[in-house]
Amino acid sequence: LRPGGLLLLGFHVGDQSRLKTEGYGGHPMKVHVHRRPPARVAAWLRDAGFTVEAQMLLDPDESVSGAVLFARRPFELR
């Protein structure tokens, strides 16, 4: 990401990890799925030097809600 560039990060919201063994269409797979709270992901971005500019929660009342964070990379690295 170039200096001053905008990062768009989307993810599922939650606070758990689980092993998923079946994909779309019933195809076998082995993937660890991690859901994280938006505040924690935003803190990780800030710790990495990004400025979090916006946050959106998607379908917060659904069983699997999502979040989108917009963060900007600094022009100068620390």
VMD Tcl script that builds the backbone (N, CA, C; Angstrom):
set m [mol new atoms 234]
animate dup $m
set s [atomselect $m all]
$s set {name element resname resid chain x y z} {
  {N N LEU 1 A 0.862 -1.178 0.000}
  {CA C LEU 1 A 0.000 0.000 0.000}
  {C C LEU 1 A 0.903 1.234 0.000}
  {N N ARG 2 A 0.676 2.116 -0.939}
  {CA C ARG 2 A 1.544 3.288 -1.043}
  {C C ARG 2 A 1.253 4.273 0.097}
  {N N PRO 3 A 2.244 5.089 0.484}
  {CA C PRO 3 A 2.047 6.068 1.544}
  {C C PRO 3 A 0.846 6.967 1.248}
  {N N GLY 4 A 0.003 7.161 2.246}
  {CA C GLY 4 A -1.211 7.949 2.092}
  {C C GLY 4 A -2.365 7.159 1.518}
  {N N GLY 5 A -2.124 5.894 1.147}
  {CA C GLY 5 A -3.162 5.052 0.543}
  {C C GLY 5 A -4.229 4.635 1.544}
  {N N LEU 6 A -5.407 4.349 1.021}
  {CA C LEU 6 A -6.546 3.970 1.852}
  {C C LEU 6 A -6.733 2.459 1.812}
  {N N LEU 7 A -6.858 1.860 2.984}
  {CA C LEU 7 A -7.086 0.430 3.129}
  {C C LEU 7 A -8.562 0.198 3.431}
  {N N LEU 8 A -9.195 -0.703 2.705}
  {CA C LEU 8 A -10.568 -1.133 2.968}
  {C C LEU 8 A -10.477 -2.564 3.472}
  {N N LEU 9 A -10.916 -2.798 4.706}
  {CA C LEU 9 A -10.806 -4.115 5.325}
  {C C LEU 9 A -12.185 -4.576 5.785}
  {N N GLY 10 A -12.651 -5.686 5.232}
  {CA C GLY 10 A -13.941 -6.252 5.619}
  {C C GLY 10 A -13.748 -7.588 6.309}
  {N N PHE 11 A -14.583 -7.876 7.312}
  {CA C PHE 11 A -14.440 -9.113 8.077}
  {C C PHE 11 A -15.739 -9.424 8.810}
  {N N HIS 12 A -15.857 -10.674 9.271}
  {CA C HIS 12 A -17.002 -11.083 10.078}
  {C C HIS 12 A -16.763 -10.682 11.526}
  {N N VAL 13 A -17.828 -10.258 12.186}
  {CA C VAL 13 A -17.750 -9.775 13.559}
  {C C VAL 13 A -18.048 -10.912 14.533}
  {N N GLY 14 A -17.319 -10.940 15.607}
  {CA C GLY 14 A -17.523 -11.922 16.667}
  {C C GLY 14 A -16.297 -11.964 17.541}
  {N N ASP 15 A -16.206 -13.000 18.347}
  {CA C ASP 15 A -15.051 -13.138 19.230}
  {C C ASP 15 A -14.705 -14.611 19.401}
  {N N GLN 16 A -14.692 -15.327 18.279}
  {CA C GLN 16 A -14.401 -16.756 18.350}
  {C C GLN 16 A -13.678 -17.214 17.090}
  {N N SER 17 A -13.073 -18.383 17.199}
  {CA C SER 17 A -12.429 -19.053 16.071}
  {C C SER 17 A -12.984 -20.464 15.998}
  {N N ARG 18 A -13.111 -20.981 14.774}
  {CA C ARG 18 A -13.580 -22.360 14.636}
  {C C ARG 18 A -13.004 -22.951 13.361}
  {N N LEU 19 A -12.974 -24.268 13.332}
  {CA C LEU 19 A -12.502 -24.988 12.159}
  {C C LEU 19 A -13.686 -25.261 11.250}
  {N N LYS 20 A -13.580 -24.849 10.004}
  {CA C LYS 20 A -14.629 -25.097 9.014}
  {C C LYS 20 A -14.144 -26.221 8.107}
  {N N THR 21 A -14.965 -27.270 7.991}
  {CA C THR 21 A -14.550 -28.447 7.213}
  {C C THR 21 A -15.368 -28.645 5.945}
  {N N GLU 22 A -16.354 -27.779 5.726}
  {CA C GLU 22 A -17.171 -27.890 4.516}
  {C C GLU 22 A -17.379 -26.506 3.935}
  {N N GLY 23 A -17.106 -26.368 2.641}
  {CA C GLY 23 A -17.249 -25.087 1.973}
  {C C GLY 23 A -18.567 -24.974 1.239}
  {N N TYR 24 A -18.697 -23.910 0.475}
  {CA C TYR 24 A -19.896 -23.709 -0.334}
  {C C TYR 24 A -20.073 -24.883 -1.282}
  {N N GLY 25 A -21.287 -25.363 -1.409}
  {CA C GLY 25 A -21.561 -26.496 -2.286}
  {C C GLY 25 A -21.171 -27.830 -1.677}
  {N N GLY 26 A -20.820 -27.832 -0.391}
  {CA C GLY 26 A -20.479 -29.074 0.283}
  {C C GLY 26 A -19.073 -29.583 0.028}
  {N N HIS 27 A -18.232 -28.768 -0.577}
  {CA C HIS 27 A -16.861 -29.187 -0.882}
  {C C HIS 27 A -16.035 -29.286 0.401}
  {N N PRO 28 A -15.262 -30.375 0.550}
  {CA C PRO 28 A -14.444 -30.517 1.753}
  {C C PRO 28 A -13.313 -29.487 1.781}
  {N N MET 29 A -13.034 -29.000 2.970}
  {CA C MET 29 A -11.956 -28.032 3.157}
  {C C MET 29 A -11.536 -28.058 4.620}
  {N N LYS 30 A -10.438 -27.428 4.916}
  {CA C LYS 30 A -9.976 -27.313 6.294}
  {C C LYS 30 A -9.427 -25.901 6.467}
  {N N VAL 31 A -10.253 -25.024 7.041}
  {CA C VAL 31 A -9.896 -23.617 7.206}
  {C C VAL 31 A -10.298 -23.176 8.607}
  {N N HIS 32 A -9.404 -22.476 9.278}
  {CA C HIS 32 A -9.739 -21.889 10.573}
  {C C HIS 32 A -10.352 -20.513 10.312}
  {N N VAL 33 A -11.579 -20.321 10.769}
  {CA C VAL 33 A -12.316 -19.076 10.570}
  {C C VAL 33 A -12.243 -18.277 11.868}
  {N N HIS 34 A -11.825 -17.021 11.758}
  {CA C HIS 34 A -11.679 -16.157 12.930}
  {C C HIS 34 A -12.631 -14.975 12.795}
  {N N ARG 35 A -13.445 -14.756 13.793}
  {CA C ARG 35 A -14.314 -13.568 13.859}
  {C C ARG 35 A -13.772 -12.676 14.959}
  {N N ARG 36 A -13.730 -11.386 14.693}
  {CA C ARG 36 A -13.127 -10.464 15.647}
  {C C ARG 36 A -14.004 -9.232 15.857}
  {N N PRO 37 A -13.951 -8.638 17.055}
  {CA C PRO 37 A -14.677 -7.391 17.310}
  {C C PRO 37 A -14.034 -6.233 16.534}
  {N N PRO 38 A -14.845 -5.343 15.975}
  {CA C PRO 38 A -14.289 -4.214 15.217}
  {C C PRO 38 A -13.309 -3.362 16.023}
  {N N ALA 39 A -13.569 -3.165 17.303}
  {CA C ALA 39 A -12.666 -2.341 18.117}
  {C C ALA 39 A -11.276 -2.968 18.197}
  {N N ARG 40 A -11.204 -4.285 18.270}
  {CA C ARG 40 A -9.907 -4.963 18.339}
  {C C ARG 40 A -9.157 -4.831 17.013}
  {N N VAL 41 A -9.872 -5.008 15.900}
  {CA C VAL 41 A -9.228 -4.882 14.586}
  {C C VAL 41 A -8.749 -3.445 14.377}
  {N N ALA 42 A -9.559 -2.465 14.791}
  {CA C ALA 42 A -9.156 -1.060 14.674}
  {C C ALA 42 A -7.908 -0.792 15.509}
  {N N ALA 43 A -7.831 -1.375 16.696}
  {CA C ALA 43 A -6.645 -1.200 17.543}
  {C C ALA 43 A -5.412 -1.802 16.876}
  {N N TRP 44 A -5.564 -2.968 16.251}
  {CA C TRP 44 A -4.434 -3.579 15.535}
  {C C TRP 44 A -3.957 -2.665 14.409}
  {N N LEU 45 A -4.894 -2.052 13.687}
  {CA C LEU 45 A -4.512 -1.140 12.603}
  {C C LEU 45 A -3.766 0.076 13.151}
  {N N ARG 46 A -4.281 0.659 14.240}
  {CA C ARG 46 A -3.602 1.813 14.846}
  {C C ARG 46 A -2.202 1.422 15.333}
  {N N ASP 47 A -2.088 0.243 15.949}
  {CA C ASP 47 A -0.777 -0.232 16.414}
  {C C ASP 47 A 0.205 -0.394 15.255}
  {N N ALA 48 A -0.311 -0.695 14.068}
  {CA C ALA 48 A 0.529 -0.857 12.875}
  {C C ALA 48 A 0.825 0.478 12.190}
  {N N GLY 49 A 0.336 1.582 12.772}
  {CA C GLY 49 A 0.635 2.898 12.230}
  {C C GLY 49 A -0.433 3.501 11.344}
  {N N PHE 50 A -1.549 2.806 11.148}
  {CA C PHE 50 A -2.633 3.325 10.319}
  {C C PHE 50 A -3.514 4.277 11.123}
  {N N THR 51 A -4.200 5.168 10.427}
  {CA C THR 51 A -5.227 6.009 11.022}
  {C C THR 51 A -6.574 5.470 10.565}
  {N N VAL 52 A -7.403 5.043 11.507}
  {CA C VAL 52 A -8.729 4.523 11.162}
  {C C VAL 52 A -9.633 5.718 10.902}
  {N N GLU 53 A -10.180 5.797 9.687}
  {CA C GLU 53 A -10.986 6.947 9.286}
  {C C GLU 53 A -12.482 6.691 9.357}
  {N N ALA 54 A -12.914 5.450 9.184}
  {CA C ALA 54 A -14.354 5.151 9.216}
  {C C ALA 54 A -14.555 3.679 9.547}
  {N N GLN 55 A -15.729 3.405 10.121}
  {CA C GLN 55 A -16.102 2.033 10.470}
  {C C GLN 55 A -17.590 1.868 10.201}
  {N N MET 56 A -17.964 0.754 9.585}
  {CA C MET 56 A -19.378 0.441 9.341}
  {C C MET 56 A -19.665 -0.965 9.830}
  {N N LEU 57 A -20.793 -1.125 10.520}
  {CA C LEU 57 A -21.276 -2.454 10.874}
  {C C LEU 57 A -22.330 -2.846 9.856}
  {N N LEU 58 A -22.247 -4.061 9.346}
  {CA C LEU 58 A -23.166 -4.553 8.327}
  {C C LEU 58 A -24.077 -5.604 8.941}
  {N N ASP 59 A -25.378 -5.430 8.826}
  {CA C ASP 59 A -26.362 -6.381 9.350}
  {C C ASP 59 A -26.076 -6.768 10.797}
  {N N PRO 60 A -26.028 -5.799 11.724}
  {CA C PRO 60 A -25.681 -6.132 13.109}
  {C C PRO 60 A -26.696 -7.041 13.798}
  {N N ASP 61 A -27.903 -7.154 13.273}
  {CA C ASP 61 A -28.918 -8.004 13.890}
  {C C ASP 61 A -28.938 -9.416 13.323}
  {N N GLU 62 A -28.106 -9.705 12.343}
  {CA C GLU 62 A -28.054 -11.031 11.728}
  {C C GLU 62 A -27.169 -11.962 12.557}
  {N N SER 63 A -27.282 -13.267 12.308}
  {CA C SER 63 A -26.473 -14.232 13.057}
  {C C SER 63 A -24.985 -14.087 12.741}
  {N N VAL 64 A -24.653 -13.686 11.525}
  {CA C VAL 64 A -23.260 -13.425 11.145}
  {C C VAL 64 A -23.199 -12.002 10.610}
  {N N SER 65 A -22.815 -11.072 11.472}
  {CA C SER 65 A -22.714 -9.691 11.019}
  {C C SER 65 A -21.299 -9.428 10.518}
  {N N GLY 66 A -21.154 -8.344 9.812}
  {CA C GLY 66 A -19.864 -7.983 9.254}
  {C C GLY 66 A -19.486 -6.568 9.636}
  {N N ALA 67 A -18.253 -6.223 9.361}
  {CA C ALA 67 A -17.771 -4.868 9.591}
  {C C ALA 67 A -16.830 -4.497 8.454}
  {N N VAL 68 A -16.754 -3.202 8.208}
  {CA C VAL 68 A -15.827 -2.650 7.221}
  {C C VAL 68 A -15.092 -1.503 7.897}
  {N N LEU 69 A -13.774 -1.518 7.804}
  {CA C LEU 69 A -12.955 -0.431 8.335}
  {C C LEU 69 A -12.192 0.215 7.184}
  {N N PHE 70 A -12.119 1.533 7.210}
  {CA C PHE 70 A -11.301 2.293 6.272}
  {C C PHE 70 A -10.158 2.898 7.079}
  {N N ALA 71 A -8.932 2.622 6.676}
  {CA C ALA 71 A -7.767 3.136 7.395}
  {C C ALA 71 A -6.752 3.653 6.386}
  {N N ARG 72 A -6.055 4.711 6.779}
  {CA C ARG 72 A -5.077 5.321 5.875}
  {C C ARG 72 A -3.658 5.050 6.372}
  {N N ARG 73 A -2.810 4.679 5.419}
  {CA C ARG 73 A -1.397 4.487 5.730}
  {C C ARG 73 A -0.745 5.861 5.819}
  {N N PRO 74 A 0.122 6.060 6.792}
  {CA C PRO 74 A 0.763 7.374 6.915}
  {C C PRO 74 A 1.694 7.654 5.734}
  {N N PHE 75 A 1.925 8.942 5.489}
  {CA C PHE 75 A 2.850 9.327 4.423}
  {C C PHE 75 A 4.285 9.004 4.813}
  {N N GLU 76 A 4.578 9.107 6.101}
  {CA C GLU 76 A 5.919 8.788 6.585}
  {C C GLU 76 A 5.808 7.657 7.589}
  {N N LEU 77 A 6.656 6.663 7.452}
  {CA C LEU 77 A 6.665 5.555 8.403}
  {C C LEU 77 A 7.366 5.987 9.675}
  {N N ARG 78 A 6.882 5.441 10.791}
  {CA C ARG 78 A 7.493 5.782 12.080}
  {C C ARG 78 A 8.789 5.051 12.266}
}
mol reanalyze $m
mol bondsrecalc $m
mol representation Tube
mol addrep $m
